[in-house]
């Protein structure tokens, strides 16, 4: 709870977590490695169908059902990056699993 008066801010608040696409790619590489290791630690499985269909589904869900399409190019990039994250996570999980 606020101790003082609460007011609405004029304008929009922009939430940028990365300054560039390159910085975003580096974060994706870092966090997908963590997620893949976590999957292995929890003994999760990801069969071929899951690995093949989850990334495209993530794109469709983000772009269409979560209305990223209304954000134009930015919505497309967000959906593409979300799908890329999932694809990289499963690729790293598979590599780590095969490595033993």
Phi and psi in radians as a Rosetta constraint file:
Dihedral C 1 N 2 CA 2 C 2 CIRCULARHARMONIC -1.436 0.35
Dihedral N 2 CA 2 C 2 N 3 CIRCULARHARMONIC 2.514 0.35
Dihedral C 2 N 3 CA 3 C 3 CIRCULARHARMONIC -1.480 0.35
Dihedral N 3 CA 3 C 3 N 4 CIRCULARHARMONIC -0.259 0.35
Dihedral C 3 N 4 CA 4 C 4 CIRCULARHARMONIC -2.176 0.35
Dihedral N 4 CA 4 C 4 N 5 CIRCULARHARMONIC -2.945 0.35
Dihedral C 4 N 5 CA 5 C 5 CIRCULARHARMONIC -1.192 0.35
Dihedral N 5 CA 5 C 5 N 6 CIRCULARHARMONIC 2.563 0.35
Dihedral C 5 N 6 CA 6 C 6 CIRCULARHARMONIC -1.886 0.35
Dihedral N 6 CA 6 C 6 N 7 CIRCULARHARMONIC 2.261 0.35
Dihedral C 6 N 7 CA 7 C 7 CIRCULARHARMONIC -2.263 0.35
Dihedral N 7 CA 7 C 7 N 8 CIRCULARHARMONIC 2.776 0.35
Dihedral C 7 N 8 CA 8 C 8 CIRCULARHARMONIC -1.501 0.35
Dihedral N 8 CA 8 C 8 N 9 CIRCULARHARMONIC 2.312 0.35
Dihedral C 8 N 9 CA 9 C 9 CIRCULARHARMONIC -1.350 0.35
Dihedral N 9 CA 9 C 9 N 10 CIRCULARHARMONIC 2.451 0.35
Dihedral C 9 N 10 CA 10 C 10 CIRCULARHARMONIC -1.313 0.35
Dihedral N 10 CA 10 C 10 N 11 CIRCULARHARMONIC 2.507 0.35
Dihedral C 10 N 11 CA 11 C 11 CIRCULARHARMONIC 1.475 0.35
Dihedral N 11 CA 11 C 11 N 12 CIRCULARHARMONIC -2.894 0.35
Dihedral C 11 N 12 CA 12 C 12 CIRCULARHARMONIC -1.906 0.35
Dihedral N 12 CA 12 C 12 N 13 CIRCULARHARMONIC 2.648 0.35
Dihedral C 12 N 13 CA 13 C 13 CIRCULARHARMONIC -1.814 0.35
Dihedral N 13 CA 13 C 13 N 14 CIRCULARHARMONIC 2.079 0.35
Dihedral C 13 N 14 CA 14 C 14 CIRCULARHARMONIC -1.652 0.35
Dihedral N 14 CA 14 C 14 N 15 CIRCULARHARMONIC 2.291 0.35
Dihedral C 14 N 15 CA 15 C 15 CIRCULARHARMONIC -1.938 0.35
Dihedral N 15 CA 15 C 15 N 16 CIRCULARHARMONIC 1.722 0.35
Dihedral C 15 N 16 CA 16 C 16 CIRCULARHARMONIC -1.922 0.35
Dihedral N 16 CA 16 C 16 N 17 CIRCULARHARMONIC 2.052 0.35
Dihedral C 16 N 17 CA 17 C 17 CIRCULARHARMONIC -1.627 0.35
Dihedral N 17 CA 17 C 17 N 18 CIRCULARHARMONIC -0.271 0.35
Dihedral C 17 N 18 CA 18 C 18 CIRCULARHARMONIC -2.346 0.35
Dihedral N 18 CA 18 C 18 N 19 CIRCULARHARMONIC 2.584 0.35
Dihedral C 18 N 19 CA 19 C 19 CIRCULARHARMONIC -1.517 0.35
Dihedral N 19 CA 19 C 19 N 20 CIRCULARHARMONIC -0.299 0.35
Dihedral C 19 N 20 CA 20 C 20 CIRCULARHARMONIC -2.705 0.35
Dihedral N 20 CA 20 C 20 N 21 CIRCULARHARMONIC 2.890 0.35
Dihedral C 20 N 21 CA 21 C 21 CIRCULARHARMONIC -1.128 0.35
Dihedral N 21 CA 21 C 21 N 22 CIRCULARHARMONIC -0.605 0.35
Dihedral C 21 N 22 CA 22 C 22 CIRCULARHARMONIC -1.097 0.35
Dihedral N 22 CA 22 C 22 N 23 CIRCULARHARMONIC -0.741 0.35
Dihedral C 22 N 23 CA 23 C 23 CIRCULARHARMONIC -1.112 0.35
Dihedral N 23 CA 23 C 23 N 24 CIRCULARHARMONIC -0.681 0.35
Dihedral C 23 N 24 CA 24 C 24 CIRCULARHARMONIC -1.104 0.35
Dihedral N 24 CA 24 C 24 N 25 CIRCULARHARMONIC -0.754 0.35
Dihedral C 24 N 25 CA 25 C 25 CIRCULARHARMONIC -1.038 0.35
Dihedral N 25 CA 25 C 25 N 26 CIRCULARHARMONIC -0.726 0.35
Dihedral C 25 N 26 CA 26 C 26 CIRCULARHARMONIC -1.111 0.35
Dihedral N 26 CA 26 C 26 N 27 CIRCULARHARMONIC -0.703 0.35
Dihedral C 26 N 27 CA 27 C 27 CIRCULARHARMONIC -1.147 0.35
Dihedral N 27 CA 27 C 27 N 28 CIRCULARHARMONIC -0.714 0.35
Dihedral C 27 N 28 CA 28 C 28 CIRCULARHARMONIC -1.054 0.35
Dihedral N 28 CA 28 C 28 N 29 CIRCULARHARMONIC -0.775 0.35
Dihedral C 28 N 29 CA 29 C 29 CIRCULARHARMONIC -1.062 0.35
Dihedral N 29 CA 29 C 29 N 30 CIRCULARHARMONIC -0.731 0.35
Dihedral C 29 N 30 CA 30 C 30 CIRCULARHARMONIC -1.144 0.35
Dihedral N 30 CA 30 C 30 N 31 CIRCULARHARMONIC -0.894 0.35
Dihedral C 30 N 31 CA 31 C 31 CIRCULARHARMONIC -1.294 0.35
Dihedral N 31 CA 31 C 31 N 32 CIRCULARHARMONIC -0.519 0.35
Dihedral C 31 N 32 CA 32 C 32 CIRCULARHARMONIC -1.202 0.35
Dihedral N 32 CA 32 C 32 N 33 CIRCULARHARMONIC -0.600 0.35
Dihedral C 32 N 33 CA 33 C 33 CIRCULARHARMONIC -1.098 0.35
Dihedral N 33 CA 33 C 33 N 34 CIRCULARHARMONIC -0.788 0.35
Dihedral C 33 N 34 CA 34 C 34 CIRCULARHARMONIC -1.077 0.35
Dihedral N 34 CA 34 C 34 N 35 CIRCULARHARMONIC -0.784 0.35
Dihedral C 34 N 35 CA 35 C 35 CIRCULARHARMONIC -1.127 0.35
Dihedral N 35 CA 35 C 35 N 36 CIRCULARHARMONIC -0.695 0.35
Dihedral C 35 N 36 CA 36 C 36 CIRCULARHARMONIC -1.144 0.35
Dihedral N 36 CA 36 C 36 N 37 CIRCULARHARMONIC -0.745 0.35
Dihedral C 36 N 37 CA 37 C 37 CIRCULARHARMONIC -1.129 0.35
Dihedral N 37 CA 37 C 37 N 38 CIRCULARHARMONIC -0.673 0.35
Dihedral C 37 N 38 CA 38 C 38 CIRCULARHARMONIC -1.121 0.35
Dihedral N 38 CA 38 C 38 N 39 CIRCULARHARMONIC -0.710 0.35
Dihedral C 38 N 39 CA 39 C 39 CIRCULARHARMONIC -1.034 0.35
Dihedral N 39 CA 39 C 39 N 40 CIRCULARHARMONIC -0.764 0.35
Dihedral C 39 N 40 CA 40 C 40 CIRCULARHARMONIC -1.125 0.35
Dihedral N 40 CA 40 C 40 N 41 CIRCULARHARMONIC -0.754 0.35
Dihedral C 40 N 41 CA 41 C 41 CIRCULARHARMONIC -1.062 0.35
Dihedral N 41 CA 41 C 41 N 42 CIRCULARHARMONIC -0.628 0.35
Dihedral C 41 N 42 CA 42 C 42 CIRCULARHARMONIC -1.507 0.35
Dihedral N 42 CA 42 C 42 N 43 CIRCULARHARMONIC 0.025 0.35
Dihedral C 42 N 43 CA 43 C 43 CIRCULARHARMONIC 1.018 0.35
Dihedral N 43 CA 43 C 43 N 44 CIRCULARHARMONIC 0.633 0.35
Dihedral C 43 N 44 CA 44 C 44 CIRCULARHARMONIC -1.280 0.35
Dihedral N 44 CA 44 C 44 N 45 CIRCULARHARMONIC 2.632 0.35
Dihedral C 44 N 45 CA 45 C 45 CIRCULARHARMONIC -1.970 0.35
Dihedral N 45 CA 45 C 45 N 46 CIRCULARHARMONIC 2.700 0.35
Dihedral C 45 N 46 CA 46 C 46 CIRCULARHARMONIC -2.540 0.35
Dihedral N 46 CA 46 C 46 N 47 CIRCULARHARMONIC 1.602 0.35
Dihedral C 46 N 47 CA 47 C 47 CIRCULARHARMONIC -1.206 0.35
Dihedral N 47 CA 47 C 47 N 48 CIRCULARHARMONIC 3.083 0.35
Dihedral C 47 N 48 CA 48 C 48 CIRCULARHARMONIC -0.974 0.35
Dihedral N 48 CA 48 C 48 N 49 CIRCULARHARMONIC -0.803 0.35
Dihedral C 48 N 49 CA 49 C 49 CIRCULARHARMONIC -1.105 0.35
Dihedral N 49 CA 49 C 49 N 50 CIRCULARHARMONIC -0.729 0.35
Dihedral C 49 N 50 CA 50 C 50 CIRCULARHARMONIC -1.101 0.35
Dihedral N 50 CA 50 C 50 N 51 CIRCULARHARMONIC -0.783 0.35
Dihedral C 50 N 51 CA 51 C 51 CIRCULARHARMONIC -1.174 0.35
Dihedral N 51 CA 51 C 51 N 52 CIRCULARHARMONIC -0.573 0.35
Dihedral C 51 N 52 CA 52 C 52 CIRCULARHARMONIC -1.379 0.35
Dihedral N 52 CA 52 C 52 N 53 CIRCULARHARMONIC -0.664 0.35
Dihedral C 52 N 53 CA 53 C 53 CIRCULARHARMONIC -1.773 0.35
Dihedral N 53 CA 53 C 53 N 54 CIRCULARHARMONIC -0.342 0.35
Dihedral C 53 N 54 CA 54 C 54 CIRCULARHARMONIC -1.172 0.35
Dihedral N 54 CA 54 C 54 N 55 CIRCULARHARMONIC -0.760 0.35
Dihedral C 54 N 55 CA 55 C 55 CIRCULARHARMONIC -1.048 0.35
Dihedral N 55 CA 55 C 55 N 56 CIRCULARHARMONIC -0.830 0.35
Dihedral C 55 N 56 CA 56 C 56 CIRCULARHARMONIC -1.101 0.35
Dihedral N 56 CA 56 C 56 N 57 CIRCULARHARMONIC -0.662 0.35
Dihedral C 56 N 57 CA 57 C 57 CIRCULARHARMONIC -1.097 0.35
Dihedral N 57 CA 57 C 57 N 58 CIRCULARHARMONIC -0.693 0.35
Dihedral C 57 N 58 CA 58 C 58 CIRCULARHARMONIC -1.053 0.35
Dihedral N 58 CA 58 C 58 N 59 CIRCULARHARMONIC -0.742 0.35
Dihedral C 58 N 59 CA 59 C 59 CIRCULARHARMONIC -1.084 0.35
Dihedral N 59 CA 59 C 59 N 60 CIRCULARHARMONIC -0.898 0.35
Dihedral C 59 N 60 CA 60 C 60 CIRCULARHARMONIC -1.043 0.35
Dihedral N 60 CA 60 C 60 N 61 CIRCULARHARMONIC -0.787 0.35
Dihedral C 60 N 61 CA 61 C 61 CIRCULARHARMONIC -1.081 0.35
Dihedral N 61 CA 61 C 61 N 62 CIRCULARHARMONIC -0.812 0.35
Dihedral C 61 N 62 CA 62 C 62 CIRCULARHARMONIC -1.203 0.35
Dihedral N 62 CA 62 C 62 N 63 CIRCULARHARMONIC -0.776 0.35
Dihedral C 62 N 63 CA 63 C 63 CIRCULARHARMONIC -1.328 0.35
Dihedral N 63 CA 63 C 63 N 64 CIRCULARHARMONIC -0.748 0.35
Dihedral C 63 N 64 CA 64 C 64 CIRCULARHARMONIC -1.711 0.35
Dihedral N 64 CA 64 C 64 N 65 CIRCULARHARMONIC -0.991 0.35
Dihedral C 64 N 65 CA 65 C 65 CIRCULARHARMONIC -1.287 0.35
Dihedral N 65 CA 65 C 65 N 66 CIRCULARHARMONIC -0.533 0.35
Dihedral C 65 N 66 CA 66 C 66 CIRCULARHARMONIC -1.665 0.35
Dihedral N 66 CA 66 C 66 N 67 CIRCULARHARMONIC 0.171 0.35
Dihedral C 66 N 67 CA 67 C 67 CIRCULARHARMONIC 1.136 0.35
Dihedral N 67 CA 67 C 67 N 68 CIRCULARHARMONIC 0.531 0.35
Dihedral C 67 N 68 CA 68 C 68 CIRCULARHARMONIC -1.085 0.35
Dihedral N 68 CA 68 C 68 N 69 CIRCULARHARMONIC -0.429 0.35
Dihedral C 68 N 69 CA 69 C 69 CIRCULARHARMONIC -1.036 0.35
Dihedral N 69 CA 69 C 69 N 70 CIRCULARHARMONIC -0.506 0.35
Dihedral C 69 N 70 CA 70 C 70 CIRCULARHARMONIC -1.250 0.35
Dihedral N 70 CA 70 C 70 N 71 CIRCULARHARMONIC -0.274 0.35
Dihedral C 70 N 71 CA 71 C 71 CIRCULARHARMONIC -1.654 0.35
Dihedral N 71 CA 71 C 71 N 72 CIRCULARHARMONIC 0.139 0.35
Dihedral C 71 N 72 CA 72 C 72 CIRCULARHARMONIC 1.106 0.35
Dihedral N 72 CA 72 C 72 N 73 CIRCULARHARMONIC -2.342 0.35
Dihedral C 72 N 73 CA 73 C 73 CIRCULARHARMONIC -1.040 0.35
Dihedral N 73 CA 73 C 73 N 74 CIRCULARHARMONIC -0.725 0.35
Dihedral C 73 N 74 CA 74 C 74 CIRCULARHARMONIC -1.110 0.35
Dihedral N 74 CA 74 C 74 N 75 CIRCULARHARMONIC -0.701 0.35
Dihedral C 74 N 75 CA 75 C 75 CIRCULARHARMONIC -1.112 0.35
Dihedral N 75 CA 75 C 75 N 76 CIRCULARHARMONIC -0.687 0.35
Dihedral C 75 N 76 CA 76 C 76 CIRCULARHARMONIC -1.105 0.35
Dihedral N 76 CA 76 C 76 N 77 CIRCULARHARMONIC -0.803 0.35
Dihedral C 76 N 77 CA 77 C 77 CIRCULARHARMONIC -1.108 0.35
Dihedral N 77 CA 77 C 77 N 78 CIRCULARHARMONIC -0.691 0.35
Dihedral C 77 N 78 CA 78 C 78 CIRCULARHARMONIC -1.114 0.35
Dihedral N 78 CA 78 C 78 N 79 CIRCULARHARMONIC -0.769 0.35
Dihedral C 78 N 79 CA 79 C 79 CIRCULARHARMONIC -1.127 0.35
Dihedral N 79 CA 79 C 79 N 80 CIRCULARHARMONIC -0.725 0.35
Dihedral C 79 N 80 CA 80 C 80 CIRCULARHARMONIC -1.110 0.35
Dihedral N 80 CA 80 C 80 N 81 CIRCULARHARMONIC -0.751 0.35
Dihedral C 80 N 81 CA 81 C 81 CIRCULARHARMONIC -1.202 0.35
Dihedral N 81 CA 81 C 81 N 82 CIRCULARHARMONIC -0.601 0.35
Dihedral C 81 N 82 CA 82 C 82 CIRCULARHARMONIC -1.128 0.35
Dihedral N 82 CA 82 C 82 N 83 CIRCULARHARMONIC -0.750 0.35
Dihedral C 82 N 83 CA 83 C 83 CIRCULARHARMONIC -1.159 0.35
Dihedral N 83 CA 83 C 83 N 84 CIRCULARHARMONIC -0.674 0.35
Dihedral C 83 N 84 CA 84 C 84 CIRCULARHARMONIC -1.102 0.35
Dihedral N 84 CA 84 C 84 N 85 CIRCULARHARMONIC -0.698 0.35
Dihedral C 84 N 85 CA 85 C 85 CIRCULARHARMONIC -1.009 0.35
Dihedral N 85 CA 85 C 85 N 86 CIRCULARHARMONIC -0.847 0.35
Dihedral C 85 N 86 CA 86 C 86 CIRCULARHARMONIC -1.111 0.35
Dihedral N 86 CA 86 C 86 N 87 CIRCULARHARMONIC -0.757 0.35
Dihedral C 86 N 87 CA 87 C 87 CIRCULARHARMONIC -1.066 0.35
Dihedral N 87 CA 87 C 87 N 88 CIRCULARHARMONIC -0.790 0.35
Dihedral C 87 N 88 CA 88 C 88 CIRCULARHARMONIC -1.138 0.35
Dihedral N 88 CA 88 C 88 N 89 CIRCULARHARMONIC -0.700 0.35
Dihedral C 88 N 89 CA 89 C 89 CIRCULARHARMONIC -1.048 0.35
Dihedral N 89 CA 89 C 89 N 90 CIRCULARHARMONIC -0.821 0.35
Dihedral C 89 N 90 CA 90 C 90 CIRCULARHARMONIC -1.207 0.35
Dihedral N 90 CA 90 C 90 N 91 CIRCULARHARMONIC -0.620 0.35
Dihedral C 90 N 91 CA 91 C 91 CIRCULARHARMONIC -1.113 0.35
Dihedral N 91 CA 91 C 91 N 92 CIRCULARHARMONIC -0.744 0.35
Dihedral C 91 N 92 CA 92 C 92 CIRCULARHARMONIC -1.219 0.35
Dihedral N 92 CA 92 C 92 N 93 CIRCULARHARMONIC -0.672 0.35
Dihedral C 92 N 93 CA 93 C 93 CIRCULARHARMONIC -1.023 0.35
Dihedral N 93 CA 93 C 93 N 94 CIRCULARHARMONIC -0.800 0.35
Dihedral C 93 N 94 CA 94 C 94 CIRCULARHARMONIC -1.105 0.35
Dihedral N 94 CA 94 C 94 N 95 CIRCULARHARMONIC -0.751 0.35
Dihedral C 94 N 95 CA 95 C 95 CIRCULARHARMONIC -1.089 0.35
Dihedral N 95 CA 95 C 95 N 96 CIRCULARHARMONIC -0.785 0.35
Dihedral C 95 N 96 CA 96 C 96 CIRCULARHARMONIC -1.154 0.35
Dihedral N 96 CA 96 C 96 N 97 CIRCULARHARMONIC -0.669 0.35
Dihedral C 96 N 97 CA 97 C 97 CIRCULARHARMONIC -1.124 0.35
Dihedral N 97 CA 97 C 97 N 98 CIRCULARHARMONIC -0.761 0.35
Dihedral C 97 N 98 CA 98 C 98 CIRCULARHARMONIC -1.207 0.35
Dihedral N 98 CA 98 C 98 N 99 CIRCULARHARMONIC -0.559 0.35
Dihedral C 98 N 99 CA 99 C 99 CIRCULARHARMONIC -1.166 0.35
Dihedral N 99 CA 99 C 99 N 100 CIRCULARHARMONIC -0.548 0.35
